[in-house]
Amino acid sequence: MDRQTLRDWVHRYNAEGLVGLSDRQGAVGPKRRLSPEQEAEVAEWVRRGPDLAEHGVVRWRRADLARVIEARFGVVLAERSVGDVLRRLGFRRLVARPRHPGHDAAAQASFRQALPPS
């Protein structure tokens, strides 16, 4: 046990008795910068997608959302924080897999059939 922890416990016991030694429910980490209502509005933006005329983009990036959040709510969020908000709201980053412009679906299917079973 760390010496500082023991010292804190002794001070809490001296000040509050046995009640002072019980686990305390406290906020862990910094407070959220967006209210639940604001987060719900951000979720609605993401579901609807950006409007090219209004937002100037055709798909949302974290940097774009950070800019719109700052303009709408006056809250400055880093791109990473925007990503944390999106994960908390249940969104995941989806990226389309690239396709070669000259791909041949029939050749790929015959190649798969020619492979020995694993």
LUMZATI-407394 format. One record per atom (N, C-alpha, C): residue in one letter; x negated, y negated, z negated; chain. Coordinates in steps of 0.05 Angstrom, whole numbers, plus 32768, in hexadecimal, padded with zeros to 4 digits. Atoms other than C-alpha are relative to their C-alpha. Example, Ala and Ser with C-alpha at 12.3 -4.5 7.8 and 13.67 -1.06 7.14 Angstrom:
2
A/7FEE/8018/8000/A
A/7F0A/805A/7F64/A
A/7FEE/7FE8/8000/A
S/8010/8018/8001/A
S/7EEF/8015/7F71/A
S/800F/7FEA/7FF2/A
END
This chain:
118
M/7FEF/8018/8000/A
M/8000/8000/8000/A
M/7FEE/7FE7/8000/A
D/800F/8019/7FFE/A
D/7FE8/7FBB/8011/A
D/8003/7FF0/7FE7/A
R/8000/8010/8018/A
R/7FD6/7F8E/7FD8/A
R/8015/7FE9/8001/A
Q/7FED/8016/7FFD/A
Q/8001/7F55/7FF3/A
Q/801D/800A/7FFD/A
T/7FE6/7FF4/8003/A
T/803E/7F83/7FF8/A
T/8007/8004/7FE3/A
L/7FFC/7FFB/801D/A
L/8036/7F97/7FAF/A
L/8005/7FE6/7FF2/A
R/7FFD/801B/800C/A
R/802E/7F4E/7F9B/A
R/801C/7FF5/8005/A
D/7FE6/800A/7FF9/A
D/806E/7F3C/7FC1/A
D/8016/800E/7FF0/A
W/7FEC/7FF0/800F/A
W/8095/7F74/7F9F/A
W/8000/7FF7/7FE2/A
V/8001/8009/801C/A
V/807D/7F5E/7F5A/A
V/800D/7FE5/7FFD/A
H/7FF3/801B/8001/A
H/8092/7F16/7F67/A
H/801E/8003/8003/A
R/7FE3/7FFC/7FFC/A
R/80D6/7F2D/7F81/A
R/800D/800D/7FE7/A
Y/7FF6/7FF3/8018/A
Y/80DF/7F5A/7F44/A
Y/8002/7FEC/7FE9/A
N/8000/8013/8015/A
N/80CC/7F23/7F14/A
N/8016/7FEB/8004/A
A/7FEC/8014/7FFA/A
A/80FB/7EF2/7F36/A
A/801D/800A/7FFF/A
E/7FE5/7FF6/7FFC/A
E/8137/7F1F/7F43/A
E/8006/801A/7FF2/A
G/7FFB/7FE6/800D/A
G/812E/7F5F/7F1C/A
G/8001/8016/8015/A
L/7FFF/7FEA/7FED/A
L/813E/7FA2/7F3E/A
L/800E/7FF9/801A/A
V/7FF2/8008/7FE7/A
V/816C/7F80/7F70/A
V/7FEC/7FF4/8014/A
G/8014/800C/7FEE/A
G/812F/7F5B/7F8C/A
G/7FF0/8015/800F/A
L/8010/7FEC/7FF2/A
L/810F/7F9D/7FA0/A
L/8010/800F/8015/A
S/7FF0/7FF3/7FEB/A
S/8149/7FB4/7FCC/A
S/7FF9/7FF5/801B/A
D/8006/8009/7FE4/A
D/8142/7FB0/8017/A
D/8010/7FE8/8006/A
R/7FF2/8018/7FF8/A
R/8154/7F6D/8033/A
R/8005/8001/801E/A
Q/7FF9/8002/7FE3/A
Q/8178/7F63/8074/A
Q/7FF8/7FE4/8009/A
G/8008/801A/7FF5/A
G/8155/7F2C/8099/A
G/7FFD/8002/801E/A
A/8003/8002/7FE3/A
A/814F/7F15/80E0/A
A/7FE3/8008/8007/A
V/801B/7FF8/7FF7/A
V/8115/7F37/8103/A
V/7FFC/7FF3/801B/A
G/8007/800D/7FE7/A
G/80F5/7F0F/813A/A
G/800E/7FE5/8002/A
P/7FF4/801B/7FFC/A
P/8109/7ECC/8156/A
P/801D/8001/8007/A
K/7FE3/8002/7FF9/A
K/8151/7EB6/815E/A
K/8003/7FFF/801E/A
R/7FFB/8001/7FE3/A
R/8170/7EBE/81A2/A
R/8004/7FE4/8009/A
R/7FFE/801C/7FF5/A
R/816C/7E80/81CD/A
R/801B/7FFB/800D/A
L/7FE5/8003/7FF3/A
L/81AF/7E8D/81F0/A
L/8015/800B/7FEE/A
S/7FE9/7FF7/8010/A
S/81F1/7E94/81CC/A
S/800D/8018/800F/A
P/7FF2/7FEA/7FF2/A
P/821C/7ED2/81DB/A
P/8011/7FF6/8017/A
E/7FF0/800B/7FEA/A
E/824A/7EA6/8205/A
E/7FEE/7FF9/8018/A
Q/8012/8007/7FEA/A
Q/820F/7E8D/822E/A
Q/7FF5/8019/800D/A
E/8009/7FE7/7FF4/A
E/81F5/7ED4/8237/A
E/8016/800D/8011/A
A/7FEA/7FF5/7FF0/A
A/823A/7EE9/824F/A
A/8002/7FF1/801B/A
E/7FFF/800F/7FE7/A
E/8238/7EB1/8282/A
E/7FE9/8008/8013/A
V/8017/7FF6/7FF0/A
V/81F3/7EC7/829A/A
V/8006/801B/800C/A
A/7FF9/7FE6/7FF6/A
A/820D/7F0E/82A1/A
A/8014/7FFD/8018/A
E/7FED/8004/7FEA/A
E/8246/7EF4/82CC/A
E/7FF2/7FF5/8019/A
W/8010/800A/7FEA/A
W/8214/7ECE/82F8/A
W/7FF3/8017/800F/A
V/800F/7FEA/7FF4/A
V/81EC/7F0D/8303/A
V/8013/8013/800F/A
R/7FEC/7FEF/7FF3/A
R/822A/7F36/8313/A
R/800A/7FF4/801B/A
R/7FF6/800E/7FE8/A
R/8243/7F02/8346/A
R/7FEA/7FFD/8015/A
G/8016/8006/7FEE/A
G/81FE/7EF6/8364/A
G/7FFE/7FE2/8005/A
P/8004/801D/7FFB/A
P/81E1/7EB3/8378/A
P/8010/7FF6/8018/A
D/7FF4/800E/7FE9/A
D/8203/7E82/83A7/A
D/7FEA/7FF0/800D/A
L/8016/800C/7FF2/A
L/81D2/7E6C/83DC/A
L/8002/7FE1/8000/A
A/7FFC/801D/7FFF/A
A/81F0/7E26/83E0/A
A/7FFB/7FF4/7FE5/A
E/8002/800B/801B/A
E/81F2/7E1C/8395/A
E/7FE4/8005/7FF3/A
H/8018/7FF8/800E/A
H/81B4/7E41/837C/A
H/7FE7/8000/8012/A
G/8017/8001/7FED/A
G/8188/7E41/83BB/A
G/7FF2/801A/8003/A
V/800D/7FE5/7FFE/A
V/8178/7E8C/83B6/A
V/8016/8014/8009/A
V/7FED/7FEB/7FF7/A
V/8197/7ECB/83D3/A
V/8001/8018/7FED/A
R/7FFF/7FEC/8015/A
R/8186/7EF9/8399/A
R/7FF2/7FF5/7FE7/A
W/800B/800B/8019/A
W/8176/7EEC/8350/A
W/7FE4/800C/7FFB/A
R/8019/7FF8/800D/A
R/812F/7EEF/8336/A
R/8000/7FF4/7FE5/A
R/8000/800B/801B/A
R/811E/7EE2/82EE/A
R/7FF9/7FE2/8000/A
A/8008/801C/7FFF/A
A/80FD/7EA0/8301/A
A/8018/7FEE/8008/A
D/7FE8/800F/7FF7/A
D/813D/7E8A/8325/A
D/8014/7FFD/7FE9/A
L/7FEE/8001/8017/A
L/8168/7E9C/82E9/A
L/7FF7/7FEE/7FEA/A
A/800B/8012/8014/A
A/8139/7E78/82BA/A
A/8006/7FE3/8007/A
R/7FFB/801B/7FF7/A
R/8141/7E39/82E4/A
R/801D/7FF8/7FFD/A
V/7FE3/8006/8002/A
V/818D/7E3E/82E6/A
V/8008/7FFE/7FE3/A
I/7FFA/8001/801C/A
I/8190/7E4C/829B/A
I/7FF8/7FE6/7FF4/A
E/800A/8019/800A/A
E/8166/7E0F/828D/A
E/8012/7FE9/8009/A
A/7FEF/8016/7FF5/A
A/8192/7DE3/82BA/A
A/801B/8001/7FF3/A
R/7FE4/7FFD/800A/A
R/81D4/7DFE/829F/A
R/8001/7FFC/7FE1/A
F/7FFE/8000/801E/A
F/81C5/7E07/8254/A
F/7FEB/7FEF/7FF3/A
G/8016/8010/800C/A
G/8186/7DDD/8249/A
G/7FEE/8011/7FEF/A
V/8011/7FED/800F/A
V/8162/7E1B/822E/A
V/7FEA/8009/8012/A
V/8017/7FF8/7FF0/A
V/811C/7E28/8248/A
V/7FF9/801D/7FF8/A
L/8007/7FE4/8005/A
L/810F/7E73/824E/A
L/7FE9/8008/8013/A
A/8014/7FF4/7FEF/A
A/80D1/7E96/8268/A
A/800C/8016/8010/A
E/7FF6/7FEA/7FEF/A
E/80DA/7EC9/829F/A
E/8003/8019/7FF0/A
R/7FFF/7FE8/8010/A
R/80CB/7F00/826E/A
R/8019/8000/7FEE/A
S/7FE9/8003/8011/A
S/8101/7EE6/823F/A
S/801A/8004/8010/A
V/7FE8/7FFC/7FEE/A
V/8133/7EE5/8279/A
V/8003/801E/8004/A
G/8000/7FE3/7FFD/A
G/8120/7F2E/8285/A
G/800B/800E/7FE7/A
D/7FF6/7FF4/8019/A
D/812D/7F3E/823C/A
D/801F/7FFC/7FFE/A
V/7FE3/8006/8001/A
V/8172/7F1D/8240/A
V/800F/8013/8013/A
L/7FF3/7FEF/7FEC/A
L/8183/7F44/827F/A
L/8001/801D/7FF7/A
R/8000/7FE5/800B/A
R/816E/7F86/825F/A
R/8014/8003/7FEA/A
R/7FED/7FFF/8016/A
R/8197/7F77/8222/A
R/801D/8000/800A/A
L/7FE5/8001/7FF4/A
L/81D3/7F69/824F/A
L/8006/8019/8011/A
G/7FFB/7FE7/7FF2/A
G/81CA/7FAD/8270/A
G/7FF8/8000/801D/A
F/8009/8001/7FE4/A
F/81AB/7F98/82B2/A
F/7FE4/800C/8003/A
R/801A/7FF5/7FFA/A
R/8170/7FBC/82D1/A
R/7FF6/7FF5/801A/A
R/800C/800A/7FE8/A
R/8140/7FA7/8306/A
R/8002/8015/8016/A
L/7FFD/7FED/7FEA/A
L/8152/7FC9/8347/A
L/7FF2/7FF4/8019/A
V/800E/8009/7FE8/A
V/8124/7FC4/8383/A
V/8004/8016/8015/A
A/7FFC/7FED/7FEA/A
A/8133/7FE4/83C6/A
A/7FE5/800C/8008/A
R/8019/7FF3/7FF7/A
R/80FF/8017/83DC/A
R/7FFB/7FF7/801D/A
P/8006/8009/7FE4/A
P/80DC/7FFE/841B/A
P/8002/8017/8014/A
R/7FFF/7FED/7FEB/A
R/80E6/8022/845C/A
R/7FF0/7FF7/8018/A
H/8010/8007/7FE9/A
H/80B7/8024/8496/A
H/8013/7FFA/8018/A
P/7FEE/8006/7FEA/A
P/80D7/8003/84D3/A
P/8002/8016/8015/A
G/7FFF/7FEB/7FEB/A
G/80C5/803E/84FF/A
G/8006/801C/7FF4/A
H/7FFB/7FE6/800C/A
H/80DD/8075/84D0/A
H/8013/8010/8012/A
D/7FEE/7FEE/7FF0/A
D/80FF/80B2/84F0/A
D/800C/8013/7FED/A
A/7FF2/7FEF/8014/A
A/8133/80D4/84C4/A
A/7FFF/801D/8009/A
A/8001/7FE5/7FF6/A
A/8134/8112/84F0/A
A/7FE5/800D/7FFB/A
A/801B/7FF5/8004/A
A/80E9/811B/84EC/A
A/7FFB/8005/7FE2/A
Q/8003/7FFC/801D/A
Q/80EB/8113/84A0/A
Q/800F/8019/7FF7/A
A/7FF0/7FE9/8008/A
A/8122/8147/849A/A
A/7FF2/801A/8009/A
S/800D/7FE7/7FF7/A
S/80FC/817A/84C5/A
S/7FE6/8004/7FF0/A
F/8018/7FFD/8011/A
F/80BD/816C/849C/A
F/8007/800D/7FE5/A
R/7FF8/7FF5/801A/A
R/80E2/817B/845B/A
R/8007/801D/8003/A
Q/7FF8/7FE4/7FFC/A
Q/80FE/81BC/8478/A
Q/7FE7/8011/8005/A
A/8018/7FF0/7FFA/A
A/80B8/81D2/848F/A
A/7FEF/8004/7FE8/A
L/8010/7FFC/8018/A
L/809B/81CB/8449/A
L/8005/801B/7FF3/A
P/7FFC/7FE7/800E/A
P/8090/820C/8424/A
P/800E/7FFA/7FE5/A
P/7FF2/8004/801A/A
P/80BD/8215/83E6/A
P/7FEC/7FFD/7FEA/A
S/8012/8004/8016/A
S/809D/81FD/83A7/A
S/8006/8011/7FE8/A
END
